[in-house]
Amino acid sequence: MPLPGNAEAFFPDLSKSGRWLFFTAAPLRDYQGEVIGAIETLQDITERKQAEEELAKHHDHLEELVKKRTKELEEKNKELERFNNLFVNREFRIKELKDKVKGCNTKK
């Protein structure tokens, strides 16, 4: 005995903005197993579909915000690394100069 069939479809003419319907259908059989009809249920799933679309929009927007923020953070990290390198190099240069000054003072 086959399982019931399911489907969902959008019907643009059911209202101003259309409606999404979910269908379930199953055959009706007589006592000999012959198909004598069908039973079908319809469920309006428009609100669920609209919520799914809205959720997808928010998800896409959040993904864009994450990409933008990640790029900003990467740029700031590079800038911090550059400043850190400048600072470390400056400190090494100061140490070298101090050592040279000490060397000059000890030669006197």
C-alpha positions in Angstrom: 0.0 0.0 0.0 1.7 3.3 -1.1 2.2 6.1 1.4 0.3 9.3 1.1 1.7 12.0 -1.1 2.7 15.4 0.2 3.3 18.6 -1.7 3.4 22.3 -1.1 2.8 25.0 -3.7 2.2 28.8 -4.0 -1.1 30.0 -5.4 -0.8 33.7 -6.4 -4.5 34.1 -7.1 -5.9 33.0 -3.7 -5.5 36.4 -2.2 -3.9 39.8 -2.8 -0.4 38.4 -2.0 -1.1 34.7 -2.7 -1.1 31.8 -0.4 1.1 28.8 0.3 -0.7 25.5 0.7 0.5 22.1 1.9 -1.3 19.1 0.6 -1.5 15.5 1.8 -3.3 13.0 -0.3 -4.1 9.3 0.2 -6.2 6.8 -1.8 -9.5 5.5 -0.5 -9.9 1.8 -1.1 -12.9 -0.6 -0.9 -12.8 -3.9 0.9 -11.1 -5.5 -2.1 -8.3 -3.0 -2.1 -9.6 -1.2 -5.2 -9.1 2.6 -5.3 -12.5 4.2 -5.1 -11.5 7.8 -4.3 -9.0 9.9 -2.5 -8.8 11.9 0.6 -6.9 15.1 0.7 -6.0 17.7 3.3 -5.0 21.2 2.7 -3.1 23.4 5.2 -2.4 27.1 4.7 1.3 27.5 5.5 1.6 31.1 4.3 2.7 32.4 7.6 5.4 29.8 8.0 6.7 30.5 4.5 6.8 34.2 5.2 8.6 33.6 8.5 11.1 31.4 6.7 11.7 34.1 4.1 12.1 36.7 6.8 14.5 34.5 8.7 16.6 33.9 5.5 16.8 37.7 4.9 18.0 38.2 8.5 20.5 35.4 8.2 21.9 36.9 5.0 22.1 40.3 6.6 23.9 38.9 9.6 26.3 37.0 7.3 27.1 40.3 5.6 27.6 42.1 8.9 30.0 39.3 10.1 32.0 39.5 6.8 32.2 43.3 7.2 33.2 43.2 10.8 35.8 40.4 10.2 37.4 42.5 7.5 37.5 45.5 9.8 39.1 43.4 12.5 41.7 42.0 10.2 42.6 45.5 9.1 42.9 46.7 12.7 45.0 43.7 13.5 47.4 44.5 10.7 47.6 48.1 11.9 48.3 46.9 15.5 51.0 44.5 14.2 52.6 47.4 12.3 52.6 49.7 15.3 53.9 46.8 17.5 56.8 46.2 15.1 57.6 49.9 15.0 57.6 50.1 18.8 59.7 46.9 19.2 62.2 48.2 16.5 62.3 51.6 18.3 63.1 49.8 21.6 65.9 47.8 20.0 67.3 50.9 18.5 67.2 52.7 21.8 69.0 49.8 23.4 71.7 49.8 20.7 72.2 53.5 21.2 72.5 53.1 25.0 75.1 50.3 24.5 77.1 52.6 22.2 76.9 55.4 24.7 78.1 53.1 27.4 80.9 51.9 25.1 81.9 55.5 24.5 81.9 56.3 28.2 84.0 53.3 29.1 86.7 54.2 26.5 87.3 57.6 28.1 
